[in-house]
Amino acid sequence: MSNCCSTETLEIPIEPRTPGKIRTVALVGPPNSGKSTLFNRLTGLRQKVANYPGVTVEQHVGKLSGIGRSDLMLIDLPGIYSLDSYSEDARVAVDVLHGRMPGTPEPDAVLLVLDSLHLNRQLMLAASILSLHLPTLILLNMSDLMETRGGEVDTLVLAQELGAPVAKISASRGTGLDAIAHFLDRKSEPDVPRNTGRLELPVVGNARSYRQWATGISTRTKYKAPLSSEWTRKLDRLLLHRIFGPFLFLAVVITVFQVVFSIGQPLSDGFGDLLNSAGDKIGTFLGHGWIESLLIDGVWKGVASVLVFLPQILLLFLFIGILEDSGYLARAALIADRVMRSIGLNGKAFIPLLSAYACAVPAIMATRTIENKRDRFATILVAPFMTCSARLPIYLLMIAAFVPNKPIIGDFFGMRAAVMLSLYLLGFLAALATARLLKSSILKTSSAPFILELPQYRLPTLRSLSLRVFDRGKVFLKQAGTIILSVTVVLWILSHVPFHSSLPESVIGRIGHWIEPVIRPLGFNWKIGIGLLSSIAAREVIVGTLGTLYGADPATHSLGLQAALRHDLTLGGAMALVVFFAFAMQCTSTLAIVRRETNSWKWPALQFAYMSALAYVAALATNLLITHLFL
Amino acid sequence: MSFVDTLDLPDEVGHHLMHMGFVPDARVVVIRRAPAGDPTVYAVDGFEIALRRETAQSIKVRPVEEGS
């Protein structure tokens, strides 16, 4: 995907390191210390996101252009409380700092970010970082807040105690960052001695000893903790109130969905129309021929079928970003925990699963806030069962064609609405049952408990929100885009070979015929078979394929397509088809993202097999049930 | 209000909790319970941390004595 920043690639230095010369700087800090804000400040849009090899921990790398040192590379390490390898994050941090991470150069200097509002605890991390004896600059973040709230600390004494320079900064305001440039300039010159081992550090690995060490330093530096923000307590009194809390939570959730569907949907539709008409225009330039068909019907339409979800996906990322940056996400997890634990997950899974009602892609990417790996994987595996918006076109088509609009409760709630609601419920129940199944078998919870830190409320900044949306959007386009492109090209070839054949005569048509015996028990014919094959790229593609097969343009001849379907399928087969779509994993984008987030093909393969099997059995049961009930 | 006494948890978990502030002799205050009654939010070391009952039960505390 082309964007403003892909031209500038980040080079990992290959020449041997000269001692004392700095090329690579590591950014370290505990969670909620403002480390990401600082990273974004220092690197701006020029950052590269990838997974560390072999693990699911994300690596952010960028050039230090924010302080005019584009020659230096900054590596953002995961937020950690200590270097003891309790978590995958900590192991990654240790490996990177020791230069043992393949593909990541050994850092020559460390920027350690500590939240100056809670220096007591944050100093515990300093002990383990300083014991590495790398040139380290200690950054006391949010020092502006600390001072306005009456906190103080003697930075000179702190620097002496730690044997490392200390600077007060504010990452959100961008103040005090000169100190970083100074530090790096000084350390870039050769012959600057590294920290010697004279420093008195606590016993490695002993939390109590770390703690005593940190307390000693706080006392000697006359650290006075600032008053905690009145705001946070006051807001929590309301937002976590026994009665108002859940109500406000519900209000937040409904607002998010209202906006995603009432603004996101029309945006997506408009964007889709734009892409299609652009495709047609380009097509007329190319003339008629197989190249035009490959480029327009294959590549362009395939990519457009993914791109149309971009507005919705970006909007969801924006909301998740606002919830996370403001600190409300942790409160939502606290409120939802009781419900989520009954299905074996924890409260942090709630917002991701909820987002999956719009699209599983941002939902799966949002599971990164779940620290427990097993819980996180379980959430990733059940998310695609939630009724996403790509299922709606086929649901609406089949319901309109087969379900009479008889009122059940007055005019508000009819048969059609009831079927639609049942389909939503069906996906939800499948997610629930699958979560329980996973948590009692392959993803049984380890001893890791659910620990939730409630950060102070903050006003999200436009800067960090837009960077986040941009960054997540880029990951989605890169991951889903490349796979979608190949899948759509393969599908186009299969449906156009041999040349000058119609769809039923093509390879894909033959496969459709060939699998007919397998899908006939579900009440499907070969046309539905072709539709199912073509929708492996994306669920909504089936509507267009059926339109082509039945010789009707779904956009203009929707009624014609409905009539043709009624003529060709039984009620059992039609309902079996929507049930199939409720369960089946007909979404290449999701598979691509699951692969990225779990860092292995094993999980998406398992997910695809499980969901397809479930879809088959459920569709078969639906067809048999309806056929026997109505005959 | 009470003081943390011992952590009756597997080493790894105990360790993690200690790094989050639940070290012996740290002062712990119950702030509030989640609307559903569980988890509970505790203030420790200037931070607010929520724990489920099952985890909190493994952290033994002693009350703050009168006058101390």
Interface residues (C-beta under 8 A of the other chain):
Chain A: Y81 S82 D84 Y86 S87 L117 H118 N120 R121 M124 A207 R208 Y210 R211 A225 S228 T232 D236 R237 L240 H241 R242 I243 G245 P246 A330 L334 I335 D337 R338 V339 R341 G347 S447 A448 P449 F450 I451 L452 E453 L454
Chain B: L9 P10 E12 V13 G14 H15 H16 L17 M18 H19 M20 G21 V23 P24 A26 I31 R32 A34 P35 A36 G37 D38 P39 V41 D45 G46 F47 E48 I49 A50 L51 R52 E54 T55
